[in-house]
Amino acid sequence: MSTQAVEARRPWQGIGTIAKYVVLLLATFVTLGPVVWTLITALTPTDPVTHVTSVGGSAFADVFAKIPVWLYVWNSALVTLLVALGQMLSAAMAGYVFARFEFRSKRVLFGLILATMMVPMQVTIVPVFMLIRGMGLADTLLALIIPALPTAFGTFLMRQFFMGLPAELGEAAAIDGAGPWRVFFSVYLPLATPGLAIVGILAFNYHWNEFFRPLIMTISEQNFTLPLGLVTLQGNLGTGSVSTVLAGVIISMIPALLVFIFGQKPLREGLTAGVGK
Amino acid sequence: MSTTSSTQAPAASDSVARSGATRRPRLLISLFLAPTVIGLALFSFLPIVASVVLAFFRWDIITSPEFVGLDNFARLASNPTVRVSFLNTIGFVATAVVVQLAVALLLAILVQSKMPNWLRTFFRSTLFFPLILSAASVSLIMAYLFNQEFGLVNEVLGWIGIAKVGWLTTGFGAKVVVLLVYVWQNFGFTFLLFIGGIAAIPKEVYEAASIDGATGWKQFWQLTLPLISPTMLVASVMAIINALQIFDQPWVLTRGGPGDETRTAVMVIYESAFRQLDFGGASAIGVVLTLLIMLVTAIQFQLSKRFVFYG
């Protein structure tokens, strides 16, 4: 009876394996296909109506001619790098304190920090805009940087990370005469590099791609970030040249691709950290 | 483990001598907490309170705020655009979350099934790729793929004799495209969560089950699904919270059109505040959206008491 069951399962399993790979390859095609198509279209500018490959003039050159790409890249890079560095530092410091020290109101404070993760940014955007305006920072890049520096998720992540490091290290350093500052900066911070990488990569990915906040906080084109600039390429009624827009999209994807190539392992772990386990 | 530092041996450092048995470097604690605590208080907590207060005022930034009680909420309830945008958002969340969870679960199970390691690594990396792209870029790409006249999608459909579909120019088509584009970009996150959840299931459980004769579908329904139900809860809560905030994709793809067919709640917040300078109304919509998120999350946690299995 039992051998029969095994025999009978074999052909079904063979079909199952083929079906499995067909589904997975199809899914890979669907996830990568549009990006490959974008690259091909950007590299071979065609007239959208006649499908004739246009002679002369590259779509990439067209992007640089139509919008100040370098300015937008500079703005995006400045915002993204400062936010990423600021989040790494502030999250490391706060996470360290929550992991290592006991103090009054610690639980309440940590609970409140976690609670801020629950409220969608869109709900607080009006008062944040007022605050930024009141600080005289409306329509500046600082409006994008300063509110993004503290990170509840990063603090949580770094706390988890520091809790995983042995307390004995700090104790040994203290016995050797290191003060609390040195214990942090020379002992724990270097050991926290993988955690910092996760916070940094997540911040980089989020803020490089961010659209909603820049749309609200910046008004003049000289303060646009790359995603905003790209959407202006599209033209008012979507009349922009397909190749040009897609060439712009490719340019904006390059840092994301680099993050994907070099940072995908920490990214994969970071995205699921603290929720899966 | 985190608190062992308070029992540290009294070493030579100054702060130890000063604070006695409980060694707490107060200055370090306060300075290290300051950026995060002050920052979040200023840019997260205060705005939440302000948003709730503002919802009861009429304010256009120029003139001084005027208390109007529940008037903003009453206006919302009777404004057809607001009503439609909330219905759109709820319909979108219901469909997008179901599709996203189903696709992610299917792919995660397939990727975690028996296969060579290099192949598993390949699929695990490529399938979440869209997640790292910007929603604005993705929407720009998709606007061309789904263009009625020259889009690749209609062209491929043309090969099998299907007439050109007005993907972005008809209400139903635009809704479908927004849904597809959103799920395309976001299923990767749920997929990663499920991979983590499935990887955490001990192999012995399956071995025991197959000895008892449970295979294929039976294994899926009776083992995998109950064992990853905690992951399922986290995944669905996060998917719903994220989907309720959809903005970038419909904004770039359709600007909310045709008509109000793809207008979402967040789009109305943006338009009332920054286009019509109705900051009270925008805050009121924000408050309603937050309450909606809290309500849905609470219901999910209640339901989870019955369906989530902690092994």
Interface residues (C-beta under 8 A of the other chain):
Chain A: A5 R9 K20 V23 L24 A27 T28 V30 T31 L32 P34 V35 W37 T38 T41 P48 V49 H51 G86 L89 S90 A91 M93 A94 Y96 V97 F98 A99 R100 F101 E102 F103 L109 L112 I113 T116 M118 V119 P120 M121 Q122 V123 T124 I125 V126 P127 V128 F129 M130 L131 I146 P147 L149 P150 T151 A152 T155 F162 M163 A167 G170 E171 A174 I175 G177 A178 G179 P180 W181 F184 N205 W208 N209 E210 F211 F212 L215 I216 P227 L228 L230 V231 Q234 G238 V242 V245 L246 V249 S252 M253 A256 V259 F260 Q264 L267 R268 L271 T272 V275 G276 K277
Chain B: M1 S2 T3 T4 S5 S6 Q8 A9 A11 A12 S13 D14 S15 V16 T22 R24 P25 L28 I29 L31 F32 L33 P35 T36 V37 I38 G39 L40 L42 F43 S44 F45 L46 P47 I48 A50 S51 L54 I61 L106 L107 L110 V111 S113 M115 F123 R124 S125 T126 L127 F128 F129 P130 L131 I132 L133 S134 A135 A136 S137 V138 L140 I141 M142 A143 Y144 L145 N147 E149 F150 L152 W184 G188 F189 L192 L193 I195 G196 G197 A200 G213 T215 T231 V234 M238 I241 L244 Q245 F247 D248 W251 V252 V266 I269 Y270 A273 F274 F279 A282 S283 G286 V287 L289 T290 I293 M294 T297
